Amino acid sequence: MRHEILVKKIVEESVVLLKNEEQVLPFAKNQKAAFFGRSQLVTYFSGNGSGAVKGAETNHILAACMERGICPAEELKCWYQAQAAEEEERPEEEFDFSRVKDLVNSGLMYEFFGRYHAPAPEYAVPEELLRKSADFTDTAVLVLGRNAGGEECDRHLEEDYELTGTEKALIDGVCKSFSRVVLVLNCNGLIDLGWTESYPAIKSILFLGIPGQKGPEALAGILAGEVNPSGKLPVTVARRYEDYPAAGHFSWDKDHPEKLLTYESYGLDAEQNGSIGFTKSPVTVYREDIYAGYRYFDSFEKKPLFAFGFGLSYTTFTISGIQAAKNMAGLCIWAQVHNTGNCAGKETVQAYLSAVTKTERPYQELKGFAKTGLMQPGEEQRLEISIPWRELAVYDEASACWILEKGSYLIRLGNSSAETKAAALLETAWDVVLEHCHNRLGIQACNRGKVSFLSRSGQRNVFKKEEISNAVKLTLSAEEGMRLETEAAEYLSERRDKLTAPEEKRGQLQKFTGQQLAALCVGYGPGVPFSAFGDGSDPETIFDESGNPLTTNSHPVGVNGYVSPAMIEEGIYSVSYKDGPAGIGQTAWPSEMLIACAFDRELWQQFGDAVGEECEKARVDIWLAPAVNLHRSPLGGRNFEYFSEDPFLTGVCACEIARGVQQKHQVLVCPKHFAVNEQETCRRGNAKKNYDAVDSILTERAAREIYLKPFEMLVKNAQIHVLMTAFNKINGTFAGGSRDLCTHILREEWGFEGAVVTDWGDMDIVVDGADAVAAGNDIVMPGGPPVIAQILKGLEEGRVGKEKLEQAAGRLLQMESFLYDKLSADSRIELSGLNVPIERNIVFLSL
């Protein structure tokens, strides 16, 4: 019950009020309303794939609204209930479990479960029923639902992101019949909303997203005026799909291979990029470069329909009394927020950076935010926002350094990216080098000069005198800059790549044979991601010369394929992993996208604390979340389980959730998918169709400033101990097989000392097990004998050394040591002899 209350609280803080003309909302007491749309009854509270969850039965939107005193049109309500009941009686397609092994062996397992399912059609409301309902009330609530896409499957443009034919007919009928229409979006991402401008009857729009099991109750409270919405958009809503800068460079229809973007689409050579012998070699070119999301709309003056960070309230606020100061950590900004309206509410103040330096920069970038508590009418609250110096720096590819460049840095404050005002201006006459790096992820030599990236052609930001006249003026002196450089160098010198096994294990690991080490560097099980559905004929480990298994599963409840191997006689025990971003199935939590709308650090920590508690009770050691890839296209199939288009907001969300999980609980988070995995289509390739995995082509600067940033924040600020690599390629190299990514950047630059695991699944196309370990992946999942054989072959061929295997196994032990601090090994094996039943309806689309 306590967690259900928290679900409701999260949704109440996260629902975004996008439009509210004529103050249609909140409804008056006992408001009459006609409810339309199948999702009023068939409410989506969970996404698909690793973002799918199970939980208690959830109320639907109509019932929740009735409980709040909102009076529906009775005949219309009964008609919809009859339609929904008829839909429930239709037989669902059953999965043939006997096909699992064939699907795995053909490389089509995830293709099968990643099949695209189009949105369900809306029911055609009879004209007579529309007329009767309009006689009852002038107010309609129209709920549009969307749950297409998911793991291995991006959404479609037509009849998905854009309205379906049945939705258009319903909207036409409702808007012609009612003068006050409230549109509720129960969607696993964005849909096209440009059409709403052509319907003046639509007075209010609410983004509900995928809200978890108490989402309908939270929505009903907002409609009834019991709660004032305070959510803000974590993405930009364009007027049309073509306005998104990635629109022409994102493949989403895997069912029509002729539409897949390949190297040839850009005049590139597949073989020169290492993709040899494939029928299709897909690519996704990050042409927008550093201009991701609102950075593009703001910098190129393309006005969106709803800006990043936007969200209305039932009350109004002003931001004033701005003060600013600097210290050795960075900048501090203070602002006074005043509730100038007629009801209690909350406001979020957002801090954006605009820079004028020698390097081309976006118009503005989010660098901080703070949310007020509940403010009564007339009340004021003072907020503080801290911005570290590193957030002012740019990655300079020419010198491979993070540099706080000579120039001017303007901090803007506002309540969205479209509504900001100058707050503080920092001037520095010196370049301050904060970190020396090496370029690791740049464009391949064979592609240079052949792929162009978005640029303002050297155009720099310009600050108008009248704009900055009232801004607080600050200066960074040469002496202060030198101190910053010195402190940064001292901190960075402490980072090193080292064997992270506990000292008492070092000698033990060096005595291990190559077979023992290889068996520790994989997951325990038959080498398929869903062993619960197998026939048990495949071995789950390898055997020694006496015919004894080298490893076992010692976990009391962990499922083979989702546990690490145990060698009990050596004091090594299994740890268990479980999905996903919306929790482990104990509670149906809201999706990450909706959670991000809260802009509330404390609430995110509470969510993490609750999931950590559930993991402990379920004996889950490692939670395969948070997912911190970005929203690059609204067609991204997993956008609902990613936080935002913005790397800073994503990083803060993830860090607070990770702290919530790990501070009080013997549970570790495992952020994913490292890295540049924004497209599901062909992310792992397809062995049967002979398709290579998609290659994400982007500049080093974009990779570091945008797509690696949330992972870097987690490593440096949240003390994570596990990280999951992605299936896709990055500039021609598999993410899981990139030593530059997994070792040089992650460990040597960022100082990560934990264990790296691969993503789960059939490894037909993606990196070989030996190459993965050599690159810095310590554990190949789900692993099993097939991958052990790959590692041993690589050891024999010299592609991976024994020392590297010792190092990988050592990191596994180090990861486990964090879990053993409060939980004894004996308690982990007390149930190891029991047959733990496996539910056939388990959510098994892993990661």
Secondary structure, DSSP 4 states (H G I P E B T S, - for coil): -HHHHHHHHHHHHH-EEEEEGGG--SPPTT-EEEEESGGGTS-----SGGG----S----HHHHHHHTT-EE-HHHHHHHHHHHHHHHHSPPPPP-GGGHHHHHHHT-HHHHHT---PPPPPP---HHHHHHHHHH-SEEEEEEEE---BTTBPPPIIIIISPPHHHHHHHHHHHHH-SEEEEEEEESS----GGGGG-TTEEEEEE--S--TTHHHHHHHHHTTSS------SS-B-SSGGGSTTGGG----TT-GGGS-BGGGGT--TGGGT--S-SB-BEEE-TTTT--THHHHHHTT---SB-TT--B-SS-EEEEEEEEEE-SSEEEEEEEEEE-SSS-B--EEEEEEEEESSS---S-EEEEEEE---B-TT-EEEEEEEEEGGGG-EEETTTTEEEE-SEEEEEEEEEETTEEEEEEEEEESS-EEEEE----SPPPGGGTTTS-----TT------HHHHTTSEEEEE-HHHHHHHHHHHHHHHHT------S-HHHHHHHHTS-HHHHHHHTB-BSSSSTTGGGS-S-S-SS-B-TTS-BS-B---SSPPTTSB--BBGGGTB---BEE--TT-SSSS-PPPHHHHHTT--HHHHHHHHHHHHHHHHHTT--EE---B-----STT-TTGGGS--S-HHHHHHHHHHHHHHHHHHSS-EE--B-BS-----TTSS-BTTTTBPPPEEE--HHHIIIIISHHHHHHHHHS---EEEB-SSEETTEEGGG-HIIIIIIIIIIT---SEEEPPPS--SSS--HHHHHHHT--BBSS--HHHHHHHHHHHHHTSS-HHHHHHHHHHHHHHHHHHHTTS-HHHHHTTTTS-----TT------
